Amino acid sequence: MYKGNYYTASARLGVAAIEFGTARIPYGGPFISLGITAAECVWGDQFYEWVEENYDNQ
């Protein structure tokens, strides 16, 4: 958790769980996991800022 951003921490945990979960799929799983990781590297900050903006106001 960074500076009390609970929603961002939860979203990061969820994305990490999806990455690890897809890595366990036979044959194609590691490639799917790699794609999710690459997408998080490119668009992760935008996604986590969106999560904080939209879910912090509720």
C-alpha positions in Angstrom: 0.0 0.0 0.0 1.4 3.4 -1.0 0.2 6.6 0.7 -3.1 5.0 1.8 -4.2 4.1 -1.7 -6.2 1.0 -0.7 -8.0 0.7 -4.0 -4.8 0.8 -6.0 -3.3 -1.8 -3.6 -6.3 -4.1 -4.1 -6.1 -3.6 -7.9 -2.4 -4.4 -8.0 -3.0 -7.6 -5.9 -5.8 -8.6 -8.2 -3.6 -8.1 -11.3 -0.8 -10.0 -9.7 -3.1 -12.9 -8.9 -4.4 -13.0 -12.5 -0.8 -13.0 -13.8 0.2 -15.9 -11.5 -3.0 -17.8 -12.2 -2.7 -17.6 -16.0 1.0 -18.7 -15.8 -0.3 -22.0 -14.5 -2.3 -22.7 -17.7 -0.6 -25.4 -19.7 1.2 -24.4 -23.0 -0.2 -20.9 -23.6 -0.5 -19.7 -20.0 3.0 -18.2 -19.7 2.5 -16.2 -22.9 -0.9 -14.9 -21.7 0.8 -14.0 -18.4 3.6 -12.2 -20.2 1.0 -10.3 -22.2 -0.8 -9.2 -19.1 2.5 -8.2 -17.5 3.5 -6.2 -20.6 0.1 -4.4 -20.6 0.5 -3.5 -17.0 4.0 -2.1 -17.7 2.5 0.1 -20.5 -0.9 1.1 -19.1 -0.6 0.2 -15.4 -0.2 3.7 -14.0 -3.2 5.0 -16.0 -5.3 2.1 -14.8 -4.4 2.5 -11.2 -5.0 6.3 -11.3 -8.4 5.5 -12.9 -9.2 3.1 -10.1 -8.3 5.7 -7.4 -10.4 8.4 -9.1 -13.5 6.3 -9.7 -13.6 4.1 -6.5 -12.3 6.6 -4.0 -15.3 8.8 -4.4 -17.9 6.2 -3.5 
